[in-house]
Amino acid sequence: MQALPNLILIGPMGAGKSTIGRLLAAELSRAFYDSDHQIQARCGADIPWIFDVEGEAGFRDRETQMIRELTRHEGVVIATGGGAVLREENRRVLRESGTVIYLLTTVEQQLRRTAKDRNRPLLQRGDREQLLREMFALRDPLYRATADVVVRTDRRGPRAVVNEIVRRVTRLVDPLQCKA
């Protein structure tokens, strides 16, 4: 069987990209990179501060640069920020750099998972549910167009999601593998 390519997780905030990414990397004995965490480490500042100082466009520029850097690695698991798919360049780089997995979740699940989180600048301005629904309407088609695999995460534990990803990605690489 061929080696599994880079595994790149995309999806909305609260879908579980960071948690599932860490577990998936551990399961496969791979390095894990979270693009948002890498941006914060490089800047020495959190994402809300970057948004305040540079605006969303400045943050997106940093995000594009980080995606370019992270996708140069081989055999890694990468979790992207929820808005990474907004730029065509990012979508192209992600598609060319590995197997892209869209972690799909409902707006209701996002609301539960982000209820107490104050580190999400896009949710700090207005009705959270309305904002999440608007983002979903805009971004869902972009996630789907970018992804090789779509995996639902709501009402499932992270371990079950990781097991499904491993099973489905393995079949992409080796279609003759037993379907058990």
The 8 nearest C-alpha neighbors of each residue, nearest first, counted from 0:
[[1, 173, 2, 172, 176, 3, 169, 175],
 [2, 0, 3, 172, 173, 4, 169, 171],
 [3, 1, 4, 0, 172, 74, 169, 173],
 [2, 4, 1, 172, 5, 74, 169, 168],
 [5, 3, 97, 74, 6, 2, 98, 73],
 [6, 4, 97, 74, 75, 76, 73, 98],
 [5, 7, 76, 98, 97, 99, 4, 77],
 [6, 8, 99, 77, 76, 78, 100, 98],
 [9, 7, 78, 100, 99, 16, 101, 77],
 [10, 8, 101, 79, 100, 102, 78, 7],
 [11, 9, 102, 101, 81, 103, 14, 142],
 [10, 12, 81, 14, 13, 9, 103, 135],
 [13, 11, 81, 14, 109, 10, 80, 15],
 [12, 14, 109, 112, 15, 113, 11, 108],
 [13, 15, 104, 12, 11, 16, 102, 10],
 [16, 14, 18, 13, 17, 19, 152, 102],
 [17, 15, 19, 78, 20, 18, 14, 8],
 [18, 16, 20, 19, 15, 78, 21, 33],
 [19, 17, 15, 21, 20, 16, 22, 157],
 [18, 20, 22, 16, 21, 17, 157, 15],
 [19, 21, 17, 23, 18, 22, 16, 24],
 [20, 22, 24, 18, 19, 23, 31, 17],
 [23, 21, 25, 19, 24, 20, 26, 18],
 [24, 22, 26, 20, 25, 21, 161, 19],
 [23, 25, 29, 27, 21, 26, 22, 31],
 [26, 24, 28, 22, 23, 27, 21, 29],
 [27, 25, 23, 24, 28, 22, 29, 161],
 [26, 28, 24, 25, 29, 23, 165, 22],
 [29, 27, 25, 24, 26, 30, 23, 75],
 [30, 28, 24, 75, 27, 25, 31, 74],
 [29, 31, 75, 24, 76, 32, 28, 74],
 [32, 30, 76, 24, 77, 75, 21, 29],
 [33, 31, 77, 34, 78, 76, 30, 37],
 [32, 34, 78, 36, 35, 77, 79, 37],
 [33, 35, 37, 79, 36, 32, 38, 78],
 [36, 34, 38, 37, 33, 80, 39, 79],
 [37, 35, 39, 33, 38, 34, 40, 32],
 [36, 38, 34, 40, 35, 39, 41, 33],
 [39, 37, 35, 41, 36, 40, 42, 34],
 [40, 38, 36, 42, 45, 44, 37, 41],
 [41, 39, 37, 43, 38, 42, 36, 44],
 [40, 42, 38, 39, 43, 37, 44, 36],
 [43, 41, 39, 44, 40, 38, 45, 49],
 [42, 44, 40, 39, 41, 45, 38, 37],
 [45, 43, 42, 39, 48, 46, 49, 40],
 [44, 46, 39, 48, 47, 49, 43, 118],
 [45, 47, 49, 48, 50, 39, 44, 118],
 [46, 48, 50, 120, 49, 45, 118, 51],
 [49, 47, 51, 46, 50, 45, 52, 44],
 [50, 48, 46, 52, 51, 47, 53, 58],
 [49, 51, 54, 47, 48, 53, 55, 52],
 [52, 50, 48, 49, 54, 53, 47, 55],
 [51, 53, 49, 50, 54, 48, 57, 47],
 [54, 52, 57, 50, 49, 51, 58, 55],
 [55, 53, 50, 57, 56, 51, 52, 58],
 [54, 56, 58, 50, 57, 59, 53, 49],
 [57, 55, 59, 58, 54, 60, 53, 50],
 [58, 56, 53, 60, 54, 59, 55, 61],
 [57, 59, 55, 61, 60, 56, 62, 50],
 [60, 58, 62, 56, 61, 57, 55, 63],
 [61, 59, 57, 63, 62, 58, 56, 64],
 [62, 60, 58, 64, 59, 63, 65, 57],
 [61, 63, 59, 65, 60, 64, 66, 58],
 [64, 62, 66, 60, 65, 61, 59, 89],
 [63, 65, 67, 61, 62, 66, 68, 60],
 [64, 66, 68, 62, 67, 63, 69, 61],
 [67, 65, 63, 69, 68, 64, 70, 62],
 [66, 68, 64, 65, 70, 69, 63, 71],
 [69, 67, 65, 66, 71, 70, 64, 72],
 [68, 70, 66, 71, 67, 72, 65, 32],
 [69, 71, 72, 67, 68, 96, 66, 93],
 [72, 70, 69, 68, 73, 67, 96, 66],
 [73, 71, 70, 69, 75, 74, 68, 5],
 [74, 72, 75, 5, 71, 4, 70, 96],
 [73, 75, 5, 4, 29, 72, 3, 76],
 [76, 74, 5, 30, 29, 73, 31, 77],
 [75, 77, 6, 31, 24, 7, 5, 30],
 [76, 78, 7, 32, 33, 31, 8, 6],
 [79, 77, 33, 8, 16, 17, 7, 20],
 [80, 78, 34, 9, 33, 8, 83, 77],
 [79, 81, 83, 82, 35, 34, 78, 9],
 [80, 82, 11, 12, 10, 83, 79, 9],
 [83, 81, 84, 80, 85, 11, 138, 79],
 [82, 84, 80, 85, 81, 79, 89, 86],
 [85, 83, 82, 86, 90, 89, 141, 142],
 [84, 86, 83, 82, 87, 138, 141, 89],
 [87, 85, 89, 88, 84, 90, 83, 63],
 [86, 88, 90, 89, 91, 85, 84, 92],
 [89, 87, 91, 86, 90, 92, 63, 93],
 [90, 88, 92, 86, 87, 91, 93, 84],
 [89, 91, 87, 93, 84, 88, 92, 145],
 [90, 92, 88, 94, 89, 93, 87, 95],
 [93, 91, 89, 95, 94, 90, 96, 88],
 [92, 94, 96, 90, 95, 91, 89, 97],
 [95, 93, 91, 92, 96, 90, 97, 145],
 [96, 94, 92, 93, 97, 91, 98, 90],
 [97, 95, 93, 94, 70, 92, 5, 98],
 [98, 96, 5, 4, 6, 95, 99, 94],
 [97, 99, 6, 7, 147, 5, 4, 100],
 [98, 100, 7, 146, 147, 8, 6, 97],
 [101, 99, 148, 8, 146, 149, 7, 147],
 [100, 102, 149, 9, 10, 146, 103, 8],
 [103, 101, 10, 150, 151, 14, 9, 152],
 [104, 102, 151, 101, 150, 152, 10, 14],
 [103, 105, 153, 152, 14, 151, 108, 102],
 [106, 104, 108, 107, 109, 153, 103, 14],
 [105, 107, 109, 108, 110, 131, 132, 104],
 [108, 106, 110, 105, 109, 111, 128, 104],
 [107, 109, 111, 105, 110, 106, 112, 153],
 [110, 108, 13, 106, 112, 107, 111, 113],
 [109, 111, 107, 113, 108, 112, 114, 106],
 [112, 110, 108, 114, 109, 113, 107, 13],
 [111, 113, 109, 13, 110, 114, 108, 115],
 [112, 114, 116, 110, 111, 115, 109, 13],
 [115, 113, 111, 110, 116, 112, 109, 117],
 [116, 114, 113, 117, 112, 111, 118, 110],
 [115, 117, 113, 118, 114, 119, 112, 122],
 [116, 118, 119, 115, 120, 123, 122, 113],
 [119, 117, 116, 47, 120, 46, 45, 122],
 [118, 120, 117, 121, 122, 116, 47, 123],
 [121, 119, 47, 123, 122, 118, 50, 117],
 [120, 122, 119, 123, 124, 130, 55, 47],
 [123, 121, 120, 124, 119, 127, 130, 125],
 [124, 122, 120, 121, 125, 119, 117, 127],
 [125, 123, 122, 121, 126, 127, 120, 130],
 [124, 126, 127, 123, 122, 130, 129, 128],
 [125, 127, 129, 128, 130, 124, 122, 123],
 [128, 126, 130, 129, 122, 131, 125, 110],
 [127, 129, 131, 130, 126, 132, 110, 106],
 [128, 130, 132, 126, 131, 127, 133, 125],
 [129, 131, 127, 133, 128, 132, 134, 126],
 [130, 132, 134, 128, 133, 129, 135, 127],
 [133, 131, 135, 129, 130, 134, 128, 136],
 [134, 132, 130, 136, 135, 131, 129, 137],
 [133, 135, 131, 137, 132, 136, 138, 130],
 [136, 134, 132, 138, 139, 133, 137, 131],
 [135, 137, 133, 134, 138, 139, 132, 140],
 [138, 136, 134, 135, 139, 133, 140, 141],
 [137, 139, 141, 135, 140, 134, 136, 142],
 [138, 140, 142, 135, 141, 136, 137, 143],
 [141, 139, 143, 142, 138, 144, 137, 136],
 [140, 142, 144, 138, 139, 143, 145, 84],
 [143, 141, 139, 145, 140, 144, 146, 138],
 [142, 144, 140, 146, 145, 141, 139, 101],
 [145, 143, 141, 142, 146, 140, 147, 139],
 [144, 146, 142, 143, 90, 141, 94, 147],
 [147, 145, 99, 143, 100, 148, 101, 144],
 [146, 148, 99, 100, 98, 145, 149, 101],
 [147, 149, 100, 146, 101, 150, 99, 167],
 [148, 150, 101, 100, 102, 103, 146, 151],
 [151, 149, 102, 103, 101, 152, 148, 100],
 [152, 150, 103, 104, 102, 153, 149, 160],
 [153, 151, 104, 155, 103, 102, 160, 14],
 [152, 154, 104, 155, 151, 108, 105, 14],
 [155, 153, 152, 156, 108, 151, 104, 157],
 [156, 154, 153, 152, 157, 159, 160, 151],
 [155, 157, 159, 158, 160, 154, 152, 153],
 [156, 158, 160, 159, 19, 161, 155, 18],
 [157, 159, 161, 160, 156, 162, 22, 19],
 [160, 158, 162, 161, 156, 157, 163, 155],
 [159, 161, 157, 163, 158, 162, 164, 152],
 [162, 160, 158, 164, 163, 159, 23, 157],
 [163, 161, 159, 165, 160, 164, 166, 158],
 [162, 164, 166, 160, 161, 165, 167, 159],
 [163, 165, 161, 167, 166, 162, 168, 160],
 [164, 166, 162, 168, 163, 167, 169, 161],
 [167, 165, 163, 169, 164, 168, 162, 170],
 [168, 166, 170, 164, 169, 165, 163, 171],
 [169, 167, 171, 170, 165, 166, 164, 172],
 [168, 170, 172, 166, 171, 167, 165, 173],
 [169, 171, 174, 173, 167, 168, 172, 176],
 [172, 170, 168, 169, 173, 174, 167, 166],
 [171, 173, 169, 170, 174, 168, 1, 3],
 [172, 174, 170, 175, 171, 176, 169, 0],
 [175, 173, 170, 176, 171, 172, 169, 177],
 [176, 174, 173, 177, 170, 178, 172, 171],
 [175, 177, 174, 173, 170, 178, 169, 179],
 [176, 178, 179, 175, 174, 170, 173, 166],
 [179, 177, 176, 170, 175, 166, 174, 167],
 [178, 177, 176, 166, 170, 167, 175, 163]]
